[in-house]
Amino acid sequence: MNPAPMTELEVLRDPAAIALLADPERRRLVDALAERPDSAVGLARRLGDTRQRLNYHLRQLEKAGVIELAAERPRRGAKERVLRPVARRFVVDPGALGTLGAGDRLTGSDRFSANWLLALASRAIREVADLMHRAVSGGKRLPTAGMAARVRLARPADFAPFVEELGQAVAEVVARWDAGGAESRSFRVFVGSYPGGDGEEAGVENPGAGGGSR
């Protein structure tokens, strides 16, 4: 058996799968299989646990689509099932929470609000997850782009004018390329900024902002 290469990222949309990975014990098993695909016997040996106990958890994880069969190998007249995670990393789709999920309905317009930034990011995860699912089902390629950068501002007071100038630059590019019309293809564009990087404190107060962190 030659399984396909492991997916780099899997979006969890099933509440059952999310609940399984939220459990530290089962997450420990997935972590171990991510390090090296293994059978229940091999995993029990590595983790100092019993095969019977691990088998129960592995069946639950496989049923929920978190892990999958990677290979089968002969062992004492039977076939030993070698398992692996379905992806190297996982992200939770906020849509699994239904209308309670952040980003389901964006409200407010405070660009300096951490809640607004999280809602934007959550909406992007939810919508991209849905588009990925449809693209894979239809055998199509999903056109997306991501950009990340870090800027070091000389003074806290520089944050607000930096955001203003960045917003103007994005608006100019969008206006230049926005074709409009029924035949055009629509894309979402969003930009976010938050403190962090190389050991910096992430919980600092927003400088020069009226919205604070809420």
C-alpha positions in Angstrom: 0.0 0.0 0.0 1.4 3.4 -1.0 -0.7 6.1 0.6 -0.8 9.6 -0.9 1.5 12.2 0.7 0.2 13.6 3.9 -1.8 16.8 3.6 -0.1 19.9 5.0 -3.2 21.4 6.7 -6.6 20.0 7.5 -9.5 22.2 8.5 -11.6 20.6 11.2 -15.3 21.2 10.6 -16.8 18.2 12.4 -17.6 18.9 16.1 -16.8 15.3 17.0 -13.3 15.6 15.5 -12.8 18.9 17.2 -13.9 17.4 20.6 -11.5 14.5 20.1 -8.5 16.7 19.5 -9.4 19.0 22.3 -8.8 16.0 24.7 -5.1 16.0 25.8 -4.9 12.2 25.9 -6.1 11.7 22.3 -4.0 14.7 21.1 -1.0 13.0 22.6 -1.7 9.9 20.4 -2.0 12.1 17.3 1.3 13.9 18.2 3.0 10.6 18.5 1.7 9.4 15.2 2.8 12.7 13.6 6.3 12.0 14.8 6.2 8.5 13.3 3.3 6.5 11.9 2.7 3.4 14.0 0.4 0.6 14.9 -1.4 0.3 18.2 1.2 -2.2 19.3 4.1 0.1 18.5 2.4 3.1 20.0 1.7 1.2 23.2 5.4 0.3 23.4 6.5 3.9 22.8 4.0 5.5 25.2 4.1 2.8 27.9 0.4 2.1 27.6 -1.7 -1.0 26.8 -2.7 -1.9 23.2 -6.3 -2.5 24.1 -6.7 1.0 25.7 -5.0 2.7 22.8 -7.0 0.8 20.2 -10.2 2.3 21.6 -8.9 5.9 21.2 -7.4 5.2 17.8 -10.7 3.8 16.5 -12.5 6.9 17.6 -9.9 9.2 16.0 -10.0 7.2 12.7 -13.8 7.2 12.7 -13.8 11.0 13.1 -11.3 11.3 10.2 -8.4 12.7 12.3 -6.1 9.7 11.6 -6.0 7.3 8.6 -4.5 4.0 7.5 -0.9 4.5 6.2 0.1 0.9 5.6 -0.5 -2.7 6.5 2.3 -5.1 7.5 2.3 -8.8 8.4 2.6 -9.6 12.1 2.2 -13.1 13.5 -0.1 -14.4 10.8 -2.2 -11.2 10.8 -2.0 -7.7 9.3 -0.9 -4.9 11.6 -2.5 -1.5 10.7 -0.1 1.4 10.7 -1.8 4.7 11.3 -0.9 8.4 10.7 -2.7 11.8 11.1 -4.6 12.9 8.0 -2.5 16.2 8.0 0.6 17.6 9.6 -1.3 20.5 11.2 -5.0 21.2 12.0 -7.0 24.4 12.3 -10.6 24.6 13.6 -13.2 26.1 11.4 -15.2 28.7 13.4 -18.2 27.7 11.4 -18.4 24.6 13.6 -20.0 26.8 16.2 -22.7 27.9 13.8 -24.1 31.4 14.4 -22.1 31.6 17.6 -18.8 31.5 15.7 -16.7 34.6 15.5 -17.0 36.2 12.0 -20.4 34.8 11.2 -21.8 38.3 11.3 -19.3 41.1 11.5 -20.5 44.1 13.5 -18.8 47.3 14.4 -16.0 49.0 12.4 -13.3 49.8 14.9 -10.1 49.1 13.1 -8.1 49.2 16.3 -10.3 46.6 18.1 -8.8 43.2 18.8 -12.3 41.7 18.6 -12.7 43.2 15.1 -9.4 41.7 14.0 -10.3 38.2 15.4 -13.7 38.4 13.7 -12.1 39.2 10.4 -9.6 36.3 10.8 -12.3 33.9 11.8 -14.4 34.8 8.8 -11.5 34.2 6.6 -10.8 30.8 8.1 -14.5 29.8 7.8 -14.9 31.0 4.2 -11.6 29.6 3.0 -12.4 26.3 4.7 -15.7 26.1 2.8 -14.0 27.1 -0.5 -11.3 24.5 0.0 -13.9 21.8 0.6 -15.8 22.7 -2.6 -12.6 23.0 -4.6 -11.3 19.6 -3.5 -14.7 18.0 -4.1 -14.8 19.5 -7.6 -11.2 18.7 -8.4 -10.5 22.4 -8.9 -7.6 24.7 -7.8 -8.5 27.5 -5.3 -6.8 30.8 -6.2 -5.6 32.3 -2.9 -2.8 34.5 -1.7 -1.3 35.3 1.7 1.2 37.9 2.7 2.9 38.6 6.0 5.4 41.3 7.1 6.8 42.8 10.3 7.4 46.5 10.8 9.3 48.1 13.7 7.8 51.5 14.6 10.1 54.0 16.3 7.3 55.3 18.7 4.0 54.0 19.9 2.3 57.1 18.5 3.4 56.0 15.0 0.9 53.1 15.0 -2.2 55.0 14.1 -0.7 56.9 11.1 1.0 53.7 9.9 -2.4 52.0 9.9 -3.9 54.9 8.1 -1.3 55.0 5.4 -1.4 51.2 5.0 -5.2 51.4 4.6 -4.9 54.1 2.0 -2.4 52.1 0.0 -4.6 49.0 0.1 -7.7 51.1 -0.9 -5.7 52.6 -3.9 -4.7 49.1 -5.2 -8.2 47.7 -4.8 -9.7 50.7 -6.6 -7.2 50.4 -9.4 -7.9 46.7 -10.0 -11.7 46.6 -9.2 -13.3 45.8 -12.5 -16.9 45.6 -11.3 -19.6 44.1 -13.6 -21.4 40.8 -13.6 -18.6 38.9 -15.4 -15.9 39.9 -12.8 -14.6 37.5 -10.1 -14.8 38.7 -6.6 -12.0 38.3 -4.0 -11.9 39.3 -0.3 -8.9 41.2 0.9 -8.2 42.0 4.5 -5.2 43.3 6.4 -4.4 43.0 10.1 -1.8 44.2 12.5 -0.9 43.2 16.1 2.1 43.3 18.5 4.5 40.5 18.5 7.7 38.9 17.2 11.1 37.9 18.7 10.0 37.8 22.3 8.0 41.0 22.3 5.1 41.3 24.6 1.9 40.7 22.8 -0.4 42.0 25.5 0.5 45.7 25.2 -2.1 48.4 25.0 -2.9 49.6 21.5 -1.0 52.9 21.1 -2.9 55.9 19.7 -6.1 53.9 19.3 -9.6 54.7 20.4 -10.9 51.2 20.5 -8.5 49.5 22.9 -8.2 45.7 22.9 -11.9 44.9 23.1 
